[in-house]
């Protein structure tokens, strides 16, 4: 169970999937309704598919809406709470990633 939840947290690393989950926490939405909240609508379907694969989001074909899978989201929330409680008080809010600087080229200075 721990490995599965850790995998989910890792695959939710980007803020967009968290934003989608936050919107769906307010109630079921169609992909068009979700798309109105984001500039990245071409990739929205991919993010929704990924959330569905993780078991956090389901699609109701009859209503053509996405909704949260509450038991899975609650298990994820419990896992995150346990991680937070296990972290030392002086731990940083976000650990720096060693690949951050290598991922993007340095900005080019204007001449």
N, C-alpha and C positions, 0 to 999 in steps of 0.2 A: 504494500500500500504506500509506504514512504517513497519508494522509487517512482511509482506512478504519479504521485502528487508533486514530487520534485521535477519530474519531466514536464508536467503541466505548467508549473511556475516558470521553468526555463523557456518554454514555448510561448509564454505570455509576456516575455521580456519587453517587447515593444509596447508603447503606451496606447497604440490604436486598439489593440484587442481588449485592454482594460477599459477603454472608453466605450467600446461596443457593449461590453458586459454591464457597465454602469447605465447605459441607456436602456438595455433590456431589463435591468432591475426595476425600472419604472413601469414596465409592461411590455407585452408583445408588440413587435413592429415589423413591417414589411421591409424588404431590401430598399425600396424607394424611400420609405420614411427614414431609414437609417442613413441612406445616401445624402439626405438633405443636411445632415450634421457634419459631413466630412468633405474635404477637397479631394480625397483619395478614392472616390467612388469606383474607378476602374479596378482597384485591388480589393474593394470591399467584399466581393463575393469570395475571393481567396481567403480573406481573414475569417469570414463566416464559416467557410468550409473547414478551416483549421480548428475553429472553436467547436464545430460539430464533431470533428474527429476526436477532439479531446473529451467529448462528452459533456461539455458545459452548456451547449446551445442545441436546441432541437428546432425542427422546421415542421409546422403544421400545414400540410398541403391544402387542406380544406379552407383554412383561413388565410393561406399564403403569408404567414407571419412566422418570424423567429421568436423564440422565447427561451428563457433560462431553464436549465435542468436543475431545479432547486437542490436536490440531495447532493449533486456533484459540486455545486457552487458552495454549499454549506460545508462540505468536507474540505474544500480548498481553503475556505475562510478559517476553519479550525486549524488546518495545517499552518497557515500563515501566522495565526495567533501564537501557536506553539513555537514557531521559529522566532517570533518577536520576543517572546518571554525567555527563550533560551539564550538570546544574544546578550552579551555584556552591556552594561549601561553606557560605556564609553565607545561602543562600536559606531562607526560612521553610518549615516542614513543610507548611503549607497556606496558600495565598494567600487573603486575605480577598476575598469577593465584594461588589461594590458594591451588589448587589441585596438582600443579607441584611437590612439594616435596613428597607428599603422593603417587603419581602415580608410581614413580620409587624407588626401594630399594636403600639404600645407598651402595656405592661401598665397596667391601670387601678389607680390607687392606692385602697386600701381607705379608706373614710371612717368 
